[in-house]
Amino acid sequence: MSNRQTRTDVILIGAGIMSATLGTLLKELVPDWEITVFEKLPSAGEESSNEWNNAGTGHSALCELNYTVEKPDGSIDSSKAIKINEQFQLSRQFWSYLVNSNLISNPQDFIMPLPHLSLVQGEKNVTFLKKRFEALSNNPLFEGMEFSDDPRKLMEWIPLIMKERESNEPIAATRIESGTDVNFGALTRMLFTHLKNKNVDIKFNHNVDDIKHTSDGSWELKVRNVDSGTVERHTAKFVFIGGGGGSLPLLQKSGIPEGKHIGGFPVSGLFLVCNNPDVVAQHHAKVYGKAKVGAPPMSVPHLDTRFIDNKKSLLFGPFAGFSPKFLKTGSMFDLLGSVQPDNVLTMLAAGAKNVPLTKYLIQQVMLSKEQRMEELREFIPSAKSEDWDVVVAGQRVQVIKDTAAGKGTLQFGTEVISAADGSIAALLGASPGASTAVFVMLELIKKCFPQHIKTWEPKIKEMIPSYGVSLLKNPELIHEIHTSTARTLGLAGKKQYAYA
């Protein structure tokens, strides 16, 4: 065992999209800061950021129905959809800056243009979709959205879904061409290659076993080399815990008061992947439906064209499931180990409140492949079992905390927990995560480095022109950003069906 001590300015735990984004932002803002990254797996972007472990939607609320809520008076609250769309625009601007500055290249390796559609059946749902369309289509952020309940029009948009459909139930869809498919695994790997070129010390196969505050206010990490078993001590003035589901145990070890009374509820996922190129060629869109009653928002069924390794794929899911692991490569004791004296009541309250959800997840785990195929046939009536394989997706940990809504409330979304002095921060939660990574990391920078923000602001605005500006109040800026980022990222003027 070595007790070699190493000092650095910033330590990032986990080599996923969040650490990649924060590291890249900090290297642009303060190039001389020393940054070290620890990742327990052999390479970057292998857990939640991996392209097979998330939907790659480029979440901009163009098609996700759970971001628009029907209020009791029947009107549509689209505030969350607007907020998420604005956040995704920050990501597009930052990626464009990186491409224009030659810090990353070949954007088509991580982002492709792809229409986003919402699809519903039944009179009540069609009425809701029409109201949603009316609420969003006049908004400059959702420019170009179309609505149709005409089966002939839908046949043009989604031939594979409409083919052999015999139901007389009303059906409708909205479509917006400016959607994207994002390969967050490829983007994560690109950003880490860039960081390596900027002398960031990236240590793969290194697990952070413990973390504690030192008397001088910095943080000391006990880091174990997974291959050799040797242990080193590393200290830093600032630590970011971006270890996906694995962030919660490390946050608890830090002992910061802000990390108390917080628990985690793991949810796993499965996708059906089409292995028949003829079927894949018949669909070119991301089509989102409505979640079943009692299902968590992350289990909204969707049929996605994906571009993975420059090859067109077709995925359907996700089917939610339950596993006590906090990471795909985690331990069966993760959930049990996360129960602490300070969060046991919070966890118990969440358990009592979420019995229907737990029951739903267990039912989902028990589904046979044929039962999953039956769900797929609600989207593709002609789907054949032999054309589809089951793939295990990523593991997510939903945050459980005490809120105004009561003890042990399950949170759906992405959340940053940071110490009062800004010396440590952890990222918890799930979707829309990766899509809003730039917004989330800018918020973290503002919170954890308030003394630098004034100095850094001009550079942030150079990278992200709409930083600090409400896009909604500046429609000309929206148009400008859409046009310039589409051009830089290769999303403009490309024949949409080039890959079909």
KEPA-392212 format. One line per field, with one value per residue (C-alpha): residue number from 1; residue in one letter; x negated, y negated, z negated. Coordinates in pm, 1 decimal, decimal comma, m for minus. Layout:
pos	c(NUM; ...)
code	c(A; ...)
px	c(X; ...)
py	c(Y; ...)
pz	c(Z; ...)
***
This chain:
pos	c(1; 2; 3; 4; 5; 6; 7; 8; 9; 10; 11; 12; 13; 14; 15; 16; 17; 18; 19; 20; 21; 22; 23; 24; 25; 26; 27; 28; 29; 30; 31; 32; 33; 34; 35; 36; 37; 38; 39; 40; 41; 42; 43; 44; 45; 46; 47; 48; 49; 50; 51; 52; 53; 54; 55; 56; 57; 58; 59; 60; 61; 62; 63; 64; 65; 66; 67; 68; 69; 70; 71; 72; 73; 74; 75; 76; 77; 78; 79; 80; 81; 82; 83; 84; 85; 86; 87; 88; 89; 90; 91; 92; 93; 94; 95; 96; 97; 98; 99; 100; 101; 102; 103; 104; 105; 106; 107; 108; 109; 110; 111; 112; 113; 114; 115; 116; 117; 118; 119; 120; 121; 122; 123; 124; 125; 126; 127; 128; 129; 130; 131; 132; 133; 134; 135; 136; 137; 138; 139; 140; 141; 142; 143; 144; 145; 146; 147; 148; 149; 150; 151; 152; 153; 154; 155; 156; 157; 158; 159; 160; 161; 162; 163; 164; 165; 166; 167; 168; 169; 170; 171; 172; 173; 174; 175; 176; 177; 178; 179; 180; 181; 182; 183; 184; 185; 186; 187; 188; 189; 190; 191; 192; 193; 194; 195; 196; 197; 198; 199; 200; 201; 202; 203; 204; 205; 206; 207; 208; 209; 210; 211; 212; 213; 214; 215; 216; 217; 218; 219; 220; 221; 222; 223; 224; 225; 226; 227; 228; 229; 230; 231; 232; 233; 234; 235; 236; 237; 238; 239; 240; 241; 242; 243; 244; 245; 246; 247; 248; 249; 250; 251; 252; 253; 254; 255; 256; 257; 258; 259; 260; 261; 262; 263; 264; 265; 266; 267; 268; 269; 270; 271; 272; 273; 274; 275; 276; 277; 278; 279; 280; 281; 282; 283; 284; 285; 286; 287; 288; 289; 290; 291; 292; 293; 294; 295; 296; 297; 298; 299; 300; 301; 302; 303; 304; 305; 306; 307; 308; 309; 310; 311; 312; 313; 314; 315; 316; 317; 318; 319; 320; 321; 322; 323; 324; 325; 326; 327; 328; 329; 330; 331; 332; 333; 334; 335; 336; 337; 338; 339; 340; 341; 342; 343; 344; 345; 346; 347; 348; 349; 350; 351; 352; 353; 354; 355; 356; 357; 358; 359; 360; 361; 362; 363; 364; 365; 366; 367; 368; 369; 370; 371; 372; 373; 374; 375; 376; 377; 378; 379; 380; 381; 382; 383; 384; 385; 386; 387; 388; 389; 390; 391; 392; 393; 394; 395; 396; 397; 398; 399; 400; 401; 402; 403; 404; 405; 406; 407; 408; 409; 410; 411; 412; 413; 414; 415; 416; 417; 418; 419; 420; 421; 422; 423; 424; 425; 426; 427; 428; 429; 430; 431; 432; 433; 434; 435; 436; 437; 438; 439; 440; 441; 442; 443; 444; 445; 446; 447; 448; 449; 450; 451; 452; 453; 454; 455; 456; 457; 458; 459; 460; 461; 462; 463; 464; 465; 466; 467; 468; 469; 470; 471; 472; 473; 474; 475; 476; 477; 478; 479; 480; 481; 482; 483; 484; 485; 486; 487; 488; 489; 490; 491; 492; 493; 494; 495; 496; 497; 498; 499; 500)
code	c(M; S; N; R; Q; T; R; T; D; V; I; L; I; G; A; G; I; M; S; A; T; L; G; T; L; L; K; E; L; V; P; D; W; E; I; T; V; F; E; K; L; P; S; A; G; E; E; S; S; N; E; W; N; N; A; G; T; G; H; S; A; L; C; E; L; N; Y; T; V; E; K; P; D; G; S; I; D; S; S; K; A; I; K; I; N; E; Q; F; Q; L; S; R; Q; F; W; S; Y; L; V; N; S; N; L; I; S; N; P; Q; D; F; I; M; P; L; P; H; L; S; L; V; Q; G; E; K; N; V; T; F; L; K; K; R; F; E; A; L; S; N; N; P; L; F; E; G; M; E; F; S; D; D; P; R; K; L; M; E; W; I; P; L; I; M; K; E; R; E; S; N; E; P; I; A; A; T; R; I; E; S; G; T; D; V; N; F; G; A; L; T; R; M; L; F; T; H; L; K; N; K; N; V; D; I; K; F; N; H; N; V; D; D; I; K; H; T; S; D; G; S; W; E; L; K; V; R; N; V; D; S; G; T; V; E; R; H; T; A; K; F; V; F; I; G; G; G; G; G; S; L; P; L; L; Q; K; S; G; I; P; E; G; K; H; I; G; G; F; P; V; S; G; L; F; L; V; C; N; N; P; D; V; V; A; Q; H; H; A; K; V; Y; G; K; A; K; V; G; A; P; P; M; S; V; P; H; L; D; T; R; F; I; D; N; K; K; S; L; L; F; G; P; F; A; G; F; S; P; K; F; L; K; T; G; S; M; F; D; L; L; G; S; V; Q; P; D; N; V; L; T; M; L; A; A; G; A; K; N; V; P; L; T; K; Y; L; I; Q; Q; V; M; L; S; K; E; Q; R; M; E; E; L; R; E; F; I; P; S; A; K; S; E; D; W; D; V; V; V; A; G; Q; R; V; Q; V; I; K; D; T; A; A; G; K; G; T; L; Q; F; G; T; E; V; I; S; A; A; D; G; S; I; A; A; L; L; G; A; S; P; G; A; S; T; A; V; F; V; M; L; E; L; I; K; K; C; F; P; Q; H; I; K; T; W; E; P; K; I; K; E; M; I; P; S; Y; G; V; S; L; L; K; N; P; E; L; I; H; E; I; H; T; S; T; A; R; T; L; G; L; A; G; K; K; Q; Y; A; Y; A)
px	c(0,0; m137,3; m46,9; m176,6; m13,2; 76,0; 216,6; 425,5; 671,9; 976,4; 1072,7; 1355,0; 1493,1; 1643,7; 1561,1; 1913,5; 2070,7; 2102,7; 1734,2; 1635,9; 1847,5; 1729,4; 1365,2; 1391,7; 1562,0; 1300,8; 1009,8; 1146,6; 1205,4; 881,0; 636,9; 365,3; 573,2; 462,4; 742,2; 737,3; 1012,0; 1074,3; 1284,3; 1320,1; 1387,6; 1121,4; 1255,2; 1473,6; 1851,8; 1919,3; 2208,2; 2508,7; 2342,1; 2288,3; 2490,5; 2659,2; 2751,4; 2965,7; 3215,7; 2988,7; 3291,3; 3123,4; 3400,3; 3540,9; 3905,4; 4005,3; 4171,0; 4165,2; 4524,9; 4438,7; 4278,2; 4618,5; 4886,0; 5261,6; 5382,1; 5717,8; 5880,4; 5779,6; 5508,3; 5152,2; 4856,9; 4560,2; 4310,8; 4101,7; 4088,5; 3968,7; 3706,7; 3564,2; 3559,9; 3369,0; 3121,8; 3060,3; 2986,1; 2692,0; 2554,3; 2582,9; 2399,9; 2118,8; 2070,0; 2063,3; 1798,8; 1584,2; 1618,3; 1547,4; 1240,8; 1113,5; 1121,9; 1341,2; 1416,3; 1659,4; 1980,8; 2173,4; 2007,9; 2216,7; 2518,2; 2755,8; 3073,3; 3384,4; 3756,7; 3914,2; 4278,5; 4533,9; 4794,2; 5117,8; 5431,6; 5781,1; 6006,5; 5892,9; 5524,2; 5579,9; 5755,9; 5459,8; 5206,4; 5395,5; 5398,6; 5028,3; 4960,0; 5156,2; 4963,9; 4620,9; 4645,8; 4664,9; 4353,5; 4035,1; 3847,3; 4088,2; 4103,5; 4200,0; 4412,0; 4693,5; 5003,9; 5205,1; 5483,7; 5516,0; 5404,0; 5281,0; 5050,5; 4932,8; 4856,7; 4611,5; 4450,8; 4436,0; 4504,0; 4375,9; 4611,5; 4917,1; 4869,5; 5126,0; 5288,2; 5649,7; 5769,1; 6055,9; 5942,1; 5858,5; 5481,7; 5274,7; 4915,1; 4708,3; 4386,4; 4092,0; 3806,0; 3540,0; 3497,1; 3169,2; 3025,0; 2722,7; 2462,7; 2354,8; 2103,9; 1917,9; 1932,9; 1799,7; 1505,6; 1430,2; 1428,1; 1194,6; 956,3; 957,7; 895,6; 605,6; 452,4; 489,7; 279,4; 570,3; 458,1; 718,7; 680,4; 891,6; 931,4; 912,8; 1188,8; 1248,3; 1299,2; 1326,9; 1338,4; 1284,8; 1246,7; 902,2; 822,3; 715,3; 1056,8; 947,6; 1060,8; 855,2; 952,4; 847,2; 807,2; 751,0; 596,2; 844,4; 573,3; 292,2; 486,1; 242,5; 394,6; 300,4; 412,3; 508,9; 610,8; 786,1; 944,0; 1255,5; 1414,3; 1698,1; 1871,8; 2014,8; 2033,4; 2391,6; 2574,0; 2243,9; 2248,0; 2479,3; 2249,9; 1957,1; 2171,7; 2263,0; 1894,2; 1810,2; 2022,6; 2148,8; 2479,6; 2635,7; 2597,1; 2804,5; 3167,2; 3117,5; 3174,1; 3172,1; 3417,2; 3254,0; 3443,5; 3301,2; 3403,3; 3424,3; 3464,3; 3574,1; 3327,2; 3419,3; 3174,6; 3347,3; 3200,3; 3515,2; 3730,9; 3474,4; 3483,4; 3861,5; 3846,7; 3671,7; 3775,6; 3795,7; 4158,6; 4265,7; 4594,6; 4758,4; 4649,8; 4896,2; 5080,1; 4854,4; 4537,3; 4239,3; 4173,3; 3851,4; 4052,5; 4239,1; 4251,2; 4065,8; 3951,9; 3617,2; 3398,7; 3044,2; 2707,3; 2450,3; 2102,3; 2223,1; 2484,5; 2859,2; 3033,4; 3390,3; 3468,3; 3795,0; 3843,4; 3746,9; 3896,6; 3835,1; 3701,1; 3568,6; 3218,6; 3060,3; 2744,7; 2669,5; 2456,6; 2472,6; 2130,8; 2230,5; 2294,0; 2616,4; 2559,4; 2562,4; 2919,1; 2881,4; 2545,7; 2696,6; 2939,8; 2788,6; 2918,9; 2996,2; 3196,6; 3361,8; 3694,9; 3682,3; 3624,6; 3900,9; 4147,0; 4057,1; 4108,1; 4453,4; 4553,3; 4428,5; 4574,8; 4760,2; 4435,7; 4238,1; 4511,6; 4503,2; 4123,2; 4135,5; 4407,5; 4183,9; 3889,7; 4112,3; 4221,0; 4128,3; 3984,9; 4322,4; 4500,9; 4251,5; 4322,6; 4695,7; 4612,9; 4399,5; 4694,6; 4892,8; 4633,7; 4552,2; 4854,1; 4649,9; 4349,0; 4204,9; 4030,0; 3734,5; 3649,6; 3589,0; 3337,0; 3342,9; 3061,0; 3002,7; 2983,0; 2831,5; 2905,3; 3058,8; 3093,6; 3387,9; 3331,0; 3542,7; 3559,1; 3779,6; 3955,6; 4253,3; 4459,7; 4365,7; 4108,0; 3945,2; 4055,2; 3926,1; 3767,0; 3762,2; 3488,9; 3128,0; 3001,9; 2673,1; 2599,9; 2313,5; 2145,7; 2210,0; 1847,5; 1866,8; 1567,5; 1753,7; 2058,2; 2234,3; 2467,8; 2766,6; 3075,5; 3165,7; 3330,5; 3298,5; 2939,1; 2696,3; 2892,6; 2879,2; 2522,0; 2393,4; 2669,6; 2626,9; 2247,3; 2277,9; 2513,6; 2260,7; 1979,4; 2193,0; 2270,5; 1924,7; 1700,9; 1896,6; 1570,7; 1463,9; 1792,9; 1745,4; 1403,9; 1524,6; 1847,8; 1703,6; 1548,4; 1870,1; 2062,2; 1807,8; 1867,0; 2243,3; 2389,7; 2729,7; 2581,5; 2786,0; 3038,9; 3401,3; 3434,3; 3809,9; 3785,8; 3536,4; 3687,1; 3422,1; 3149,9; 3330,3; 3331,5; 2965,7; 2863,0; 3071,6; 2919,4; 2556,0; 2547,1; 2727,3; 2464,8; 2166,5; 2299,3; 2394,5; 2769,3; 2872,9; 2959,6; 2881,9; 3121,7; 3313,4; 3340,1; 2977,6; 2936,5; 3270,1)
py	c(0,0; m333,6; m649,0; m874,7; m1213,8; m1417,6; m1770,8; m1914,7; m2202,3; m2004,5; m1638,2; m1495,9; m1157,4; m958,2; m983,0; m1047,4; m1335,5; m1556,3; m1539,2; m1573,0; m1889,7; m2045,5; m1964,4; m2114,6; m2432,6; m2480,5; m2423,0; m2703,4; m2937,9; m2870,2; m2679,4; m2667,6; m2483,7; m2124,5; m1869,9; m1498,4; m1251,7; m914,2; m648,8; m295,1; m145,3; m100,7; m379,1; m693,3; m703,5; m341,5; m383,0; m621,1; m822,2; m517,0; m522,5; m189,6; m304,4; m611,4; m715,0; m975,8; m1196,0; m1533,1; m1619,0; m1953,0; m1883,2; m1862,0; m1522,6; m1431,0; m1462,0; m1447,1; m1794,0; m1952,3; m1912,4; m1956,9; m2174,5; m2111,4; m2388,9; m2205,9; m2454,5; m2339,3; m2430,9; m2435,0; m2607,0; m2291,0; m2218,8; m2574,7; m2553,6; m2222,1; m2346,0; m2660,1; m2443,0; m2219,6; m2529,6; m2599,5; m2251,1; m2310,3; m2642,9; m2496,0; m2199,4; m2443,5; m2653,7; m2340,9; m2247,8; m2605,3; m2624,1; m2288,5; m2140,1; m1854,9; m1756,9; m1546,9; m1647,1; m1393,0; m1126,0; m1241,1; m1439,0; m1377,0; m1555,0; m1349,8; m1440,6; m1420,6; m1306,6; m1265,7; m996,9; m935,5; m722,3; m768,6; m1072,5; m1214,2; m1190,0; m1338,6; m1638,0; m1678,3; m1659,5; m1921,2; m2156,3; m2092,9; m2170,8; m2497,5; m2594,5; m2526,9; m2591,9; m2971,5; m2966,0; m3050,7; m2767,1; m2514,8; m2671,6; m2429,8; m2194,5; m2028,7; m1844,9; m1582,7; m1337,2; m1232,5; m866,6; m941,2; m1216,6; m992,0; m721,3; m968,4; m1055,2; m711,3; m438,4; m151,9; m250,1; m304,7; 9,4; 285,3; 73,3; 187,1; m11,1; m256,4; m454,7; m822,3; m867,3; m1186,0; m1303,7; m1619,7; m1636,6; m1874,0; m1825,2; m2008,1; m1729,2; m1543,4; m1207,1; m1250,5; m981,9; m1090,4; m806,0; m926,9; m1289,9; m1191,3; m1006,0; m1304,1; m1545,2; m1322,9; m1293,1; m1674,2; m1700,3; m1455,5; m1680,8; m1968,7; m1777,3; m1668,7; m1361,5; m1089,5; m777,7; m483,5; m169,5; m389,9; m370,3; m640,4; m444,8; m734,0; m1109,7; m1342,0; m1710,3; m1818,5; m2090,2; m2336,1; m2310,2; m2091,0; m1732,6; m1416,6; m1115,3; m758,7; m615,1; m247,4; m117,4; 153,1; 360,8; 355,0; 283,7; 6,2; m290,6; m654,1; m976,1; m1270,8; m1614,1; m1896,4; m2232,7; m2136,5; m1794,6; m1707,3; m1373,2; m1283,6; m908,4; m852,7; m628,3; m586,8; m953,5; m905,0; m678,6; m919,1; m1219,8; m1039,2; m966,7; m1337,7; m1403,7; m1744,9; m1845,0; m1910,8; m1537,5; m1429,1; m1305,0; m1207,5; m859,1; m691,7; m462,5; m254,8; m190,4; 26,4; 34,4; 264,6; 187,4; 400,4; 355,1; 439,2; 670,6; 661,7; 386,6; 389,7; 291,8; 33,5; m134,3; m191,2; m425,9; m760,9; m947,3; m947,1; m878,2; m925,0; m797,1; m846,2; m665,8; m415,0; m516,1; m448,8; m428,9; m656,6; m935,9; m765,5; m470,7; m666,5; m424,2; m544,8; m405,8; m558,0; m572,9; m585,9; m644,5; m430,0; m367,6; m547,1; m278,1; m328,9; m131,2; m103,9; m79,4; m47,6; m93,3; m149,7; 125,3; 26,7; 274,7; 298,6; 390,0; 289,7; 184,8; m187,6; m132,8; 129,5; 245,7; 186,5; 420,0; 592,9; 424,9; 64,6; m12,6; 144,6; m28,2; m369,7; m350,6; m566,8; m678,1; m1024,4; m900,9; m584,2; m759,3; m936,5; m601,2; m426,8; m707,7; m679,8; m303,2; m342,9; m612,2; m426,5; m79,5; m104,1; m211,6; 73,1; 316,9; 177,3; 215,6; 574,2; 654,2; 503,7; 722,7; 1030,9; 959,8; 1227,0; 1127,2; 1204,6; 972,2; 698,2; 766,5; 713,7; 364,4; 297,8; 403,8; 108,7; m94,7; 146,1; 376,9; 592,2; 646,6; 1001,1; 1146,9; 1280,4; 928,0; 794,4; 862,6; 752,7; 522,2; 415,4; 34,3; m184,1; m199,8; m521,6; m631,7; m863,5; m1106,6; m1064,5; m1358,9; m1547,6; m1833,2; m2062,1; m1779,4; m1560,8; m1319,1; m1076,4; m1239,1; m1071,5; m1332,2; m1287,4; m1496,8; m1601,6; m1761,9; m1910,6; m1898,5; m2123,2; m2221,3; m2570,2; m2670,0; m2540,6; m2307,9; m1990,2; m1911,4; m1591,8; m1523,8; m1300,2; m1196,2; m1102,4; m1240,4; m1493,3; m1472,8; m1446,9; m1678,9; m1959,7; m1888,8; m2231,2; m2417,0; m2197,1; m2246,8; m2625,3; m2639,1; m2438,6; m2678,5; m2976,7; m2813,6; m2674,0; m2950,8; m3272,2; m3466,3; m3398,3; m3442,2; m3809,1; m3743,5; m3433,5; m3576,1; m3728,4; m3390,8; m3203,5; m3442,4; m3389,7; m3011,9; m3036,1; m3359,6; m3315,9; m3268,6; m3469,2; m3575,8; m3459,1; m3313,5; m3340,1; m3717,9; m3727,8; m3542,6; m3686,2; m3531,2; m3192,8; m3206,5; m3308,7; m3026,1; m2762,6; m2862,5; m2893,0; m2578,8; m2374,8; m2486,6; m2412,0; m2077,5; m1965,5; m1961,8; m2205,9; m2131,5; m1762,4; m1531,8; m1381,3; m1036,1; m1004,7; m698,6; m533,1)
pz	c(0,0; 104,9; m76,0; 197,8; 159,2; 467,7; 468,7; 749,3; 799,8; 914,6; 889,9; 1103,8; 996,8; 1284,8; 1654,9; 1784,4; 1977,1; 1666,7; 1564,5; 1932,4; 1963,9; 1636,2; 1711,0; 2060,8; 1931,5; 1656,4; 1898,3; 2118,3; 1820,8; 1627,7; 1850,0; 1580,2; 1319,6; 1266,5; 1306,8; 1220,0; 1316,9; 1149,2; 1322,5; 1188,2; 1535,2; 1808,0; 2034,2; 2048,9; 2094,5; 2002,0; 1756,1; 1789,4; 2069,6; 2289,6; 2611,2; 2528,7; 2177,9; 2258,3; 2526,2; 2692,3; 2751,5; 2722,1; 2475,9; 2589,0; 2495,7; 2862,4; 2814,1; 2443,1; 2326,9; 1955,1; 1979,4; 2055,0; 1790,8; 1827,1; 1538,9; 1360,8; 1568,0; 1888,1; 1990,5; 2065,2; 1845,1; 2082,1; 1848,4; 1795,0; 2169,4; 2237,0; 1962,4; 2089,1; 2449,7; 2345,5; 2153,5; 2455,7; 2665,3; 2427,4; 2501,9; 2877,2; 2848,0; 2637,1; 2872,1; 3165,9; 2990,2; 2941,8; 3311,0; 3430,6; 3203,4; 3339,9; 2990,8; 3119,1; 3478,8; 3687,9; 3505,1; 3716,4; 3500,2; 3202,7; 3331,9; 3623,0; 3741,2; 3671,7; 3658,3; 3310,8; 3289,1; 3010,4; 3083,0; 2893,4; 2928,5; 2790,6; 2795,4; 2460,4; 2553,5; 2900,3; 2738,2; 2499,0; 2785,1; 2986,0; 2685,8; 2630,6; 2997,3; 2969,8; 2654,7; 2808,1; 3183,4; 3146,4; 2931,5; 3127,1; 2949,8; 3104,7; 3449,7; 3726,8; 3512,7; 3711,1; 3588,4; 3773,1; 3694,6; 4058,9; 4099,8; 4454,8; 4327,6; 4044,4; 4301,6; 4462,9; 4129,4; 3964,1; 4223,4; 4003,6; 3719,1; 3942,8; 4155,8; 4084,0; 3810,3; 3777,5; 3476,7; 3529,8; 3226,4; 3295,9; 3343,9; 3373,3; 3377,2; 3365,1; 3562,5; 3558,6; 3802,7; 3603,8; 3347,4; 3297,7; 3201,1; 2973,2; 2908,5; 2559,9; 2535,1; 2845,2; 2724,4; 2379,4; 2535,9; 2766,3; 2472,4; 2269,2; 2566,4; 2580,7; 2202,3; 2225,4; 2492,4; 2244,1; 1985,5; 1769,6; 1571,7; 1643,0; 1429,9; 1546,0; 1330,3; 1020,3; 760,2; 497,4; 172,9; m70,3; m90,7; m384,7; m468,9; m587,6; m841,6; m568,7; m396,3; m105,2; m38,7; m71,3; 139,5; 78,8; 427,9; 504,9; 824,5; 930,6; 1105,9; 850,8; 531,6; 431,0; 249,1; 298,5; 129,0; 349,3; 224,0; 406,8; 332,1; 529,1; 589,0; 826,6; 773,3; 1113,9; 1074,6; 1195,8; 948,3; 762,0; 655,6; 356,4; 147,0; 202,5; 112,4; m210,5; m283,7; m245,6; m554,5; m433,4; m598,7; m256,1; m180,8; m480,6; m458,0; m92,4; 40,7; 378,7; 556,0; 832,0; 1154,8; 1432,7; 1796,0; 2098,5; 2469,2; 2761,0; 3049,9; 3407,8; 3584,9; 3927,3; 4154,5; 4374,5; 4074,6; 3952,2; 4295,3; 4271,6; 3971,2; 3943,1; 3626,5; 3249,5; 3159,8; 2797,4; 2656,1; 2314,9; 1999,3; 1860,5; 1542,1; 1240,7; 1449,0; 1373,3; 1628,2; 1737,1; 1873,0; 2142,1; 2439,6; 2748,0; 3080,7; 3173,3; 3477,1; 3338,1; 3500,2; 3318,1; 3464,0; 3779,7; 3826,4; 3818,5; 3541,6; 3413,0; 3040,1; 2850,4; 2477,1; 2213,6; 2003,2; 1643,9; 1395,1; 1044,6; 929,2; 596,3; 786,2; 821,5; 1134,7; 1407,7; 1283,9; 918,2; 624,8; 513,8; 174,7; 309,4; 201,9; m141,1; m196,1; m115,8; m409,3; m686,8; m1027,3; m883,5; m581,6; m711,1; m783,7; m446,1; m273,0; m469,7; m391,2; m21,9; m35,4; m190,0; 61,5; 366,6; 321,2; 659,5; 831,6; 673,5; 776,4; 1131,4; 1151,7; 1026,1; 1283,5; 1553,1; 1444,3; 1473,0; 1833,6; 2087,3; 2424,0; 2585,4; 2339,6; 2429,1; 2797,0; 2728,3; 2597,3; 2905,8; 3126,9; 2989,6; 3185,2; 3470,5; 3531,4; 3772,2; 3537,4; 3547,2; 3239,9; 3439,3; 3562,0; 3210,1; 2931,3; 2566,3; 2451,3; 2089,2; 2066,0; 1795,6; 1426,6; 1287,2; 926,3; 859,2; 571,2; 256,9; 19,3; m221,9; m43,3; m96,8; 55,5; m242,4; m375,7; m135,5; 189,6; 506,1; 735,8; 1112,7; 1269,9; 1228,2; 909,6; 788,1; 414,3; 304,6; m22,6; m160,8; m93,0; 268,1; 218,9; 317,7; 534,3; 637,3; 925,7; 854,3; 1046,9; 1402,6; 1718,2; 1886,0; 1748,5; 2040,5; 2272,4; 2017,6; 1897,2; 2004,8; 1817,4; 1507,3; 1502,0; 1556,9; 1257,2; 1056,8; 1155,8; 1049,5; 714,7; 634,0; 775,6; 701,0; 650,8; 1013,3; 1198,9; 1282,0; 1434,9; 1620,2; 1759,4; 2082,0; 2174,3; 2089,7; 2318,7; 2594,6; 2569,8; 2510,6; 2656,0; 2489,8; 2138,5; 1887,0; 2152,1; 2174,6; 2523,8; 2500,7; 2481,1; 2771,1; 3068,6; 3305,7; 3089,3; 3102,1; 3481,1; 3489,6; 3251,9; 3433,5; 3767,3; 3659,9; 3443,0; 3711,0; 3962,2; 3735,0; 3612,3; 3963,1; 3892,7; 4163,9; 4523,2; 4483,2; 4663,3; 4373,8; 4527,0; 4633,9; 4408,8; 4477,4)
***
